[in-house]
């Protein structure tokens, strides 16, 4: 299995080759995606910034997530990550964005949204939009690492085929 550093390096090379610059909008990962990315020397060539929007207020203020979306669907929803990814692209000097919101645990889960439920959105300036919900098992640290790994793998798979 590829280390997180190897995966981040591969994503960086792929984004550079495709002339893409990334922005992240993170909730449950608390900056973990940006941290993995910026562990790579030279990542400023393909990474612009991270929005760490843990609270609903931050999601609304920094990314333009609508109050109605949060009240209707909740912070952990595909509707919310869709607005987060759009807001990240709009408020950054980037061409590609990813957003995540979820329940890393150990508490906070419900029957409908158990611990390990994570919503993702990826988008770019050329119109790509991918939204999905995944469930990951393990403790908080394990869930968060799986989320970071999944985000990077989807970016790599999408742009490697370009």
C-alpha positions as CSV (number, residue, x, y, z in Angstrom):
1,X,0.0,0.0,0.0
2,X,1.2,3.4,-0.9
3,X,2.2,5.7,2.0
4,X,0.2,8.9,2.4
5,X,3.4,10.8,1.4
6,X,3.7,8.8,-1.8
7,X,0.1,9.3,-2.6
8,X,0.4,13.1,-1.9
9,X,3.4,13.3,-4.1
10,X,1.6,11.5,-6.9
11,X,-1.4,13.7,-6.6
12,X,0.9,16.8,-6.8
13,X,2.7,15.6,-9.9
14,X,-0.6,14.8,-11.5
15,X,-2.1,18.2,-10.7
16,X,1.0,19.9,-12.0
17,X,0.9,18.0,-15.2
18,X,-2.8,19.0,-15.6
19,X,-2.1,22.6,-14.7
20,X,-4.4,22.4,-11.7
21,X,-4.2,24.2,-8.3
22,X,-6.1,22.7,-5.4
23,X,-8.1,24.2,-2.5
24,X,-9.7,22.2,0.3
25,X,-12.8,22.8,2.4
26,X,-12.5,20.6,5.4
27,X,-14.7,19.9,8.4
28,X,-14.2,16.5,10.1
29,X,-10.6,16.2,8.9
30,X,-9.6,19.5,10.6
31,X,-7.0,20.3,8.0
32,X,-5.7,16.7,7.6
33,X,-6.0,16.8,3.8
34,X,-4.1,20.1,3.6
35,X,-1.5,18.8,6.0
36,X,-0.9,15.7,3.8
37,X,-0.6,17.8,0.7
38,X,1.7,20.4,2.3
39,X,4.0,17.7,3.7
40,X,5.3,17.5,0.1
41,X,8.1,19.9,-0.7
42,X,7.1,22.3,-3.4
43,X,3.3,21.8,-2.9
44,X,2.8,25.6,-3.2
45,X,3.0,25.0,-7.0
46,X,-0.3,23.0,-6.9
47,X,-2.0,24.0,-3.6
48,X,-3.6,27.3,-2.8
49,X,-5.2,27.2,0.6
50,X,-7.5,25.3,3.0
51,X,-10.7,26.3,4.6
52,X,-11.1,24.6,7.9
53,X,-14.8,25.1,8.5
54,X,-15.6,22.9,11.5
55,X,-18.6,24.9,12.7
56,X,-21.8,25.6,10.8
57,X,-21.0,29.3,11.2
58,X,-17.7,28.9,9.5
59,X,-19.2,27.0,6.6
60,X,-21.7,29.8,6.1
61,X,-19.2,32.7,6.6
62,X,-16.2,31.3,4.7
63,X,-17.8,29.2,2.0
64,X,-21.3,30.6,1.6
65,X,-23.2,27.4,2.7
66,X,-26.8,28.4,3.1
67,X,-28.5,28.2,6.5
68,X,-31.4,26.5,4.9
69,X,-29.2,23.7,3.6
70,X,-27.7,23.1,7.0
71,X,-31.1,23.2,8.7
72,X,-32.7,20.9,6.1
73,X,-30.0,18.4,5.5
74,X,-27.4,18.9,8.2
75,X,-23.7,19.6,8.1
76,X,-23.0,16.0,7.2
77,X,-24.8,15.8,3.9
78,X,-24.2,15.8,0.2
79,X,-26.1,19.1,-0.2
80,X,-23.7,20.8,2.3
81,X,-20.4,19.4,0.8
82,X,-21.7,20.5,-2.7
83,X,-22.1,24.1,-1.4
84,X,-18.8,23.8,0.4
85,X,-16.8,22.8,-2.7
86,X,-18.5,25.5,-4.8
87,X,-17.6,28.1,-2.1
88,X,-14.0,26.9,-1.9
89,X,-13.6,27.3,-5.7
90,X,-15.2,30.7,-5.6
91,X,-13.1,32.0,-2.7
92,X,-9.7,30.7,-3.7
93,X,-7.1,31.1,-6.5
94,X,-7.6,27.4,-7.4
95,X,-9.0,25.4,-10.3
96,X,-9.8,22.2,-8.3
97,X,-11.5,21.8,-5.0
98,X,-12.5,19.1,-2.5
99,X,-14.8,19.3,0.4
100,X,-15.5,16.9,3.3
101,X,-17.9,16.8,6.2
102,X,-18.6,13.9,8.4
103,X,-18.6,12.1,11.7
104,X,-15.2,10.9,12.7
105,X,-16.3,9.8,16.1
106,X,-16.2,8.5,18.7
107,X,-19.4,10.3,19.4
108,X,-21.9,12.3,17.3
109,X,-23.3,9.5,15.2
110,X,-27.0,8.7,14.8
111,X,-28.9,5.7,13.4
112,X,-29.2,7.6,10.1
113,X,-25.7,8.9,10.1
114,X,-23.5,6.6,12.2
115,X,-19.9,7.3,13.2
116,X,-17.7,7.0,10.1
117,X,-20.2,8.6,7.7
118,X,-18.4,11.0,5.5
119,X,-19.7,13.2,2.6
120,X,-17.3,14.3,-0.1
121,X,-17.4,16.6,-3.1
122,X,-14.8,17.3,-5.7
123,X,-15.1,19.9,-8.4
124,X,-13.1,21.9,-10.9
125,X,-13.3,24.9,-13.1
126,X,-14.0,22.8,-16.2
127,X,-17.3,21.5,-14.7
128,X,-16.3,18.2,-13.0
129,X,-18.4,17.6,-10.0
130,X,-18.4,14.3,-8.0
131,X,-20.4,13.9,-4.8
132,X,-20.5,10.8,-2.7
133,X,-21.0,9.5,0.8
134,X,-18.8,6.7,2.3
135,X,-18.7,4.9,5.6
136,X,-15.4,4.1,7.2
137,X,-14.7,1.9,10.2
138,X,-12.2,2.4,13.0
139,X,-11.4,5.0,15.6
140,X,-11.3,8.7,15.0
141,X,-7.7,8.7,13.8
142,X,-8.3,5.8,11.5
143,X,-11.4,7.3,10.0
144,X,-9.7,10.6,9.4
145,X,-6.7,9.0,7.7
146,X,-9.0,6.9,5.5
147,X,-10.8,10.1,4.5
148,X,-7.6,11.8,3.5
149,X,-6.5,8.8,1.5
150,X,-9.8,8.5,-0.3
151,X,-9.8,12.2,-1.3
152,X,-6.3,11.9,-2.7
153,X,-7.1,8.6,-4.6
154,X,-10.1,10.2,-6.3
155,X,-8.1,13.2,-7.3
156,X,-5.4,10.9,-8.7
157,X,-7.8,8.7,-10.5
158,X,-9.7,11.6,-12.1
159,X,-6.6,13.6,-13.3
160,X,-4.5,10.6,-14.2
161,X,-6.9,9.7,-17.0
162,X,-6.6,13.2,-18.5
